[in-house]
Amino acid sequence: MEIRSGIPVERELDALVVPWFDDADATGEWWEGPATVWLEGHGRSGEVSGWARLGAVDAPDVFIVRIDAGARPMAESCRRAAGAGVRAARARGLGSVGFRVPETADGAAWQASAEGLALGDWRYDGLRDAEGRTAAPEERVLIAGGKAGPEAEAAVRRGCVLAEAQNATRELVTLPGNVATPRYLAAEAERLAGEHGFRVEVRDRKRLEEEGFGGLLTVARGSVEEPRFIEMEHEGSGGDPVVVVGKGVTFDAGGISLKPASGMEDMKYDMAGAAAVFGIMIAAARLEIPQRVVGLVPATENLPAGDAVKPGDVIRGLSGKSIEVINTDAEGRLILSDALTYAQRLDPVAIVDMATLTGACVIALGHHAVAVLANDRGIAGELSEAGEATGERTWPLPLWKAYRAQLDSDIADIKNIGGRGAGTITAGWFLREFVSDDVPWAHLDIAGTAWAKEARGWQPKGATGVGVRLVHEWLRVRERG
């Protein structure tokens, strides 16, 4: 992505996107004509204008995105404006697109502007025939009021890498269940490891049986697709790792506790947490972050069959705890229990897991925030700050001991659901049973944020890739201390 200085007054670009802040100091005084006319009739923040000419037929088409002063941090405003603007330009069939970076932009705003252009310009059509595919995105340019310094250039590079990693995550989530199987994810991990230089190890069914991954193997019993446990490592500067874990249910029919048919096709994205781990590993390797990072993905399908796990069955996972399975559609926590148990064997400094875990999370927070449940207030606060910086906002839910009683079983150490009330919290409590209290751990429930039903800001309709930039920002700030 190129940085240029000055405003294009001739058609060297097809389109120019201008974030118009209600705060005049942020917008600058470089151009007021068409913007003033349009702003009189459009008051909603984030709304994109129709196109306006810069004063000549051969000048680029201009798209104005209005930003309410103080509505959100400038970086997130730039990210949303760039994404909305590039989507509007593409809808008109325009090729090369420039984004006017505010004159007061700092490094975070430069990074966010680059992210917005790349994230808003994403579309997956790899399964269409040649006629149905869109052309590869044309030139994307950031326009600076003056000379952009080294800080801006470094921020833009970081933003491009993160956006590309997030787009790779989006592609994995978008793929249908007959393509993105557990074996496909394992092969993709090996391909990415070779491309980006991180380590990968894949456990097949035989090895999972030998090592006692009972939770993962139990969920996989109903499917002819074999499970995989994928371990990826970015070595960094060495030392004890941060471990990121992602739920990898590549298709979730609910097992014997079968889901309703309506909307079941969406259950291909029940591996969005796993896909985010892939994106995090790509970004860690490409940005050469010093922190050692290990990514873990338990991958399986959850289908009904004659030998599938049944409600009322009692199983044992890698931890050795007995688990009464009350609902086979609460399968994600079973495979994550094995992954979290394994994660602790790596002597981690912290663990973060991501999963489309509960519909209750959508009821509680809708589609605007990631639920955070943690055994440590420090890590929850760090993730909250990272969420504000990246626009992938989080909100904490409690893990009070009173909720643990809902998981008491009459015949086993724990049961896998705690009833209708506080479903997201009891799911978090279940996971907490498999994490030592002396290891900072946070669970991110991304059920409401992994898929967008409609386009907004930098997000086209479809897979969001949530978690990649959030966790990377948390890692970056954590490393700086």
Secondary structure, 3 states (H helix, E strand, C coil): CEEEECCCCCCCCCEEEEEEECCHHHHCCCCCHHHHHHHCCCCCCCCEEEEECCCCCCCCEEEEEEECCCCCCHHHHHHHHHHHHHHHHHHCCCCCEEEECCCCCCHHHHHHHHHHHHHHCCCCCCCCCHHHCCCCCCCEEEEECCCCCHHHHHHHHHHHHHHHHHHHHHHHHHCCCCCCCHHHHHHHHHHHHHHHCCEEEEECHHHHHHHCCHHHHHHHCCCCCCCEEEEEEECCCCCCCEEEEECEEEEECCCCCCCCCCCHHHHHHHHHHHHHHHHHHHHHHHCCCCCCEEEEEEEEEECCCCCCCCCCCEEECCCCCEEECCCCCCCHHHHHHHHHHHHHCCCCCEEEEEECCCHHHHHHHCCCCEEEEECCHHHHHHHHHHHHHHCCCEEECCCCHHHHHHHCCCCCCEECCCCCCCHHHHHHHHHHCCCCCCCCEEEEECCCCCEECCCECCECCEECCCCHHHHHHHHHHHHHC
